[in-house]
Amino acid sequence: MERTSDTRLPAAKLVAAMAIVGTVGAFAVEAGLDPVTTVFWRCAFGTVFLGAWCLIRGYLPARDLSSARLALAALGGVCMVLSWIAFFAGFAMTSIATTTIVYHIQPFFVVLIGVLFLKERITLDQVVWMVGAFIGVVLASGLVVSSGAVDTTWVVGIALTLGAALLYAIATILAKGLGQQRPEVTALCQTVVGTILLAPFADIFRSIPTASWGWLLGIGILHTGIAYVLMYSAYPKLSTPVIGVLTFIYPLVAILIDWIVYGHPLGIAQALGMVLIALGTLGVRLGWRFPTGRTLPA
């Protein structure tokens, strides 16, 4: 009973975080700005929130943030910011639901990078789950089976989304090299890098519509500040199976919003693709094994 009580609040925090992040597509679309400008303000407002949070909580100054770790965090920040730009561009070229579903292939890029470059070992079970997930991406993208017309813009949007997932996976691997550094501090480093990196390219001096500021504040404070704090406080107190299952609240919320608000329901093929990606992700994260599962050479 005590164990249930200990995990109930962290689970609720993760549910809230995933529900919040699931609305980011709608916020980006309603802001009505180009991806670079949108991500710039996400980083700027996120920096203000995360900086204040880290100071209040006593995470700054971070004594373990050496120059080497700072450089690694900055490199991860570049990857994360470019990932956000490609992700937001995908919304405009495809749909919120499609982009969000395809983006969730990123855990498998983490595995592939580990095998190809870090000489990690992979099992036959993981290979099967990954193949199933990538088939799911093909179905979810609408490039093979689609009820509507798929043009060049749609194809480019899918390519950008896959690029965003790959960049996110690289940022994830780089973050592992930071050891026990507070994740809030790492996220703050990323938003600071994004603000500096994008300032020369973002159209920040033009007349931004008044209505857009609310959406931009939401992306920076809700999706980059509050949601991250909720996730990072919940992860250490939850088991991998619970995290794996609750993570899929994110795409479900995005799918519902795209359907109810923008009138973009999922087709049967896309829904099947989402199921395959979900099963593949859970299979890899939870170590689901087939009777003939064995280890393959890296």
N, C-alpha and C positions, 0 to 999 in steps of 0.2 A: 504493500500500500504506500509506503514511504517513497519507494522508487517511482511509482506512478505520479505521486505528487511532485517529485523532483523534476520529472520530464514534461509535465503538463504545460508549464509556463514556457519553457524553451520551445516546445512544439507549437504553441500558440504564436510565439514570436516569429518562428519560421513561416508559418502559414500566413501571417500578416505581411511579412517581407515578400513572399512569393506573390501574394495578391497585389501588392503595391507595384512590384516590378512588372507584373503582367499588364499594367496599364501604360507602360512607357511608350508603346507604339502610338496609342491614341494621343498622348501628350505631344509627341514629336510631330504627328500629322497636324494637330490643331494649332501648334505654334506657327506652322506655315513658313518656316525659314529653311535655308539650305542646310545640309548636314553639318558642314564645317562650323557655321555660325551657331547652330544648335548645340553642338558638342562643346564649343568654346564656352558658352554660357552655362552648360552643365558643369564643366570643370570649374568655372569661376565661382558659381554659387555653391558647388560641392566643396570647394576649398574653404570657403567661409564657414560652412557648417561643420565640416570635419575638423578644421583647425580649432574652432571654438570647443568642440566636443573633446578633442585630445587634450587641450589645455585644462578644461574643467575636470576631466578624469585623471589628470596627472600623467598622461602618456608622453607629454612633451615638457622639457626637452628629453628626447630619447637617447639615453647614454649608450645604447648598443648600436646606434645608427652610425657606423663607421663610413669612411669615404668609399670603401669598396661596396658596402651594402647600399649606400646612397646611389652609386652609379648603377647597381643592379636594379634597384627600385625605379630609377629614372628610365632605364631601358625597358623595363616592364611597363612603365607608364606610357612610353611611346607606342608600344604594341597595343595596349588597352585603348588608347585614344584613337588610333587608326581603326581598331576593331569597332568602336562606337560609331565612327563616321561611316564605315561601310555598312554597318547594321542599320543605321537610320536611312541611308540611301536605299537600302533594300525595301524599306516600307513603301517608299514612293513608287518604286518600279514594279513591285509585285503586290502583296497585301500584307497586312499586319500578321494574320494567322500563318500564312505561308513562310514569311521571313522568320517568325519566331520558331516555328517547327523545325525548319532547316538549320537554324542557328544552334539547335540543341544537339547537333552532331559533334560539337566541340569536345566532349569527353573522349571520343574515339581518336581525335587528333592528338590528344595528350598521350594516349597509349601508343599510337604510331610513332610519335616523336621519340618516346622513351625507347622503343624497340630499335628504331633506325639510328639514333644519334647517341643514346645513353646506354646502349647494349643491355637493355632490360630484356627479360625473358617473357615469352607470351605462350599461353596454352592454346590448345586446339579449340577448347570451349570458347575462349575469348575471340578467336578468329571467326567462329561460327556466329557469335552474337554480333560482331562488328559487320560481317557481311550482310546479315539480316537488317541491321540498322542502316547501312548504306543503300540497300534496296528500298528501305523506308524513305530515305531522302529522295530517291528518284521518283517515287510515287507521290510524296508530299509536295515536291517542287512543281508538279503539274506539267513537266516537260514531256512526259510520255503519255499519260492518260489525263486528259483535261476536258472539262465540259465547255470551256471557253477558248478563245483564240490566244495562242501563245506567240508573242512577237519577240523581236530582238531585245526590246527593253526588258521584258520579263526574264529572258535568258541572262542578260547582264545583271539583273537584280539578284538572281539565284547565285551567280558567280561571286558577286560582291558579298552575299550572305555567307557563302562557304569561306571566302577569304576572311571575313569577320570572325568566324568560328575558329579558323586556324590561328589568327592573331591572338584571340582570347586564350587559346590553348598554350601558345608560347608564353604569354604573360603569366599564365598559371604555373608553368614549369619554372619560370624565372623567380616567381614569388616563393617557391619551395626553397630556393637557395638563400632566403633571408632568415632561415632558422626560426627562432622564437620571437621575432619582432612582432609587435602588435599589428594585426591586420588593418586596424583603423589608421595607423601611421603609414602603412604601405599604401593604402587607398589615398591618403592625403598626399603622399609623394606623387602618385599618379595624376591626381587632379591638378596639382601645382605644375607638373610638367606639361599637362594638356593646356593649361591656361597660357603658359609662356610660349609653347610650340605653335598654338593656333592663332595667337593674337595678330601676327602679321597677315594671316590669310582670311580670318573671319571678317565678315562685313558688319563690324560692330558699331560703325559710325553712321550707318544709314538710319532712317526713321523707322524704327521697329513699331508695328501696330501696338497700341496699348493692350489689347486683348492677349497678345502673344507673351507679354511679360509674366502673366500668371502661369502659363504653361511652362515657360522656361524656368521659373522659380520652382515649380513642381518637379521638373526633371532633375534640377540640381539638389534640392533639399529633400524631396520625398524619395526619388529613385537612387540618388547617389549618396545621400546622407543618412536619412532615417532607415531606409531599407538595408543598407550595408551594416549599420550598427546593429539592427535586429538580427541579421544573419550571423554576423560574427559572434554575437553573444549567445546564439542558440547552438551553433555547430559543436562546440566542445562538450555540450551536455546531452547530445543526442547520438544514438547509434547510427551506423551507416545505413541500415535498411530504412529507418525512419526518414533520414535525410533524403535518401534516394527516392522514396515515394512522394514526400511532400514537395520536392523540387518541381514535380510536374503540375503543381498548381499554377505555376507561372504560364506555361503555354495554354493551359485550359482557360485561364482568365483572358488571355489574349485572343483565343479563338472565339470565346463568347462575345467579347467586345466587338471584334471584327464582324461577327454575324449580326448582333443586335443593333449596334450603332451604325455600321457602315454597309450592312446588307450583303456581306460576303460569307455565305455559309460554306463549310467544307464539303467537297465532293467525297464520294465513297472511296476513291483511290487515295485522296489526301488523308482521310481518316484512318485508312489502313496503314498508310505510311507513318502516321503519328504513333499508332499502336506498335509498329515494328521498331521504331526508334526508342520508344519507352521500354519495350521488352529487352532490346539490346543493351540499353543503358543500365537497366536494373540487373541484367544478367552479368555484365562486366563488373559493376560496382559490388554486387552481393556475392559474386563468385559462384553463380549457378553452374553446375557441372553436368555434362552428358556422360553416359556410361563409359564411353571410350575416350574421355578427356585425358590428354597427356601434354607434357611440356614440349614446346618446339624451341629450336635454337634461336637465339637472338639474331 
